[in-house]
Amino acid sequence: MSVAARFAEIHRRPPAGVWAAPGRVNLIGEHTDYNDGFVLPLALDRRTLVAAAPTEGLTTVRSSREAEPVTFTAATVVPGAVTGWAAYVAGVLWAFREAGLPVVDLDLLVEGDVPVGAGLSSSASLECAVAVALSELAHVGLDLTEVAHLARRAENEFVGAPTGGMDQMAAMHGVADRLVFLDTRTDHVELIPFALAAHDLRLLVIDTRAPHRLVDGQYGERRSDCAKAADLLGVPALRDATLAGVETLADERLRRRARHVVTEDERVLEVVGLLRGGADPRATGPLLSASHASMRDDFEITVPHVDVAATVAEEAGAHGARMTGGGFGGCVIALVDAGSGDRVAGAVTAAYAERGWDAPVVFDAVAADGAGRA
């Protein structure tokens, strides 16, 4: 049964529409977004769907993954009033209201296939799907970047997750067979060719089943370290720092944190230059692997599950592999020849079995279109 049919069954009326927003995979550029740096994500073909219709007096949110609905009033909801998964929905209505935009109460039914807790931005996917639905139903004319900003505000200020803006921008600006090259200081977006099938390539996503949580303090600590390093270096953000300058930092932890950000920005720009110039995407593989090493050694955000997946994928023939997402669990991506994908996936699965770990879930990342009507 479709989400629209389920909505009609619950509410005895059809929805006004169904809206969707994708999860995202970040090809490269981790923890650079809140440092005014560069990121290179793609919008996934896995999406969150929201069937919605205006109502009066009370917003009701239901999910196919949750037993009970959550209710609140759009005109009065404030941070802390709604917690858990529904806070991402309530936060969007709150963000619209705080921005002086009209809001309406909605009946909402949510479902989708973006894995939760895997580092693929299921939260931003939900926020953006709700935001495009509300924008249309409340007759608010917003461009893609404005919607992304409101969705990010919901996550930062209502939910309390101190993330950068990459996830929402990828969800809004994604285009099939393109990467979203984003300058997070200016919000300038350039779409970079990424038609892997034409090069007989696949980008595997290896969900390590080690869930990450971005509100447990570790993400915020990394962000604080970066701010301290920038302050010591006398620059507005680490995007403005040089590697030579970073190496002068006396504090070893801050030096390593800053080194990751500065070198990661350089890797993003190098990947963009290669792909923009028409290079075979295989040439980006070593940069993906170098990014993982930097996250492991300098930023210290990997865990054994992701390190094993990245190492084994390369040993099995991947051109490059790295953790993607905020860290402390989540997913690894591996750039592989189309014919070797199953071998790589099998090798990682076998390595997990040897260690007594739950089997990973492996699927292809396909660059898809951003949020809109489903």
Secondary structure, DSSP 8 states (H G I E B T S, - for coil): --HHHHHHHHHSS--SEEEEEEEEEEEE--S-GGGT-EEEEEEEEEEEEEEEEE-SS-EEEEETT-SS-EEE-TTT--TTSS-GGGHHHHHHHHHHHHTT-----EEEEEEE-S-TTSSS-HHHHHHHHHHHHHHHHTT----HHHHHHHHHHIIIIII-----SHHHHHHHH--TTEEEEEETTTTEEEEEE--GGGGTEEEEEEEEEE---TTSSHHHHHHHHHHHHHHHHT-SSGGG--HHHHTT-S-HHHHHHHHHHHHHHHHHHHHHHHHHTT--GGGGHHHHHHHHHHHHHTS----HHHHHHHHHHHHTT-SEEEEESSSSSEEEEEEEEGGGHHHHHHHHHHHHHHTT----EEEE------SEE-
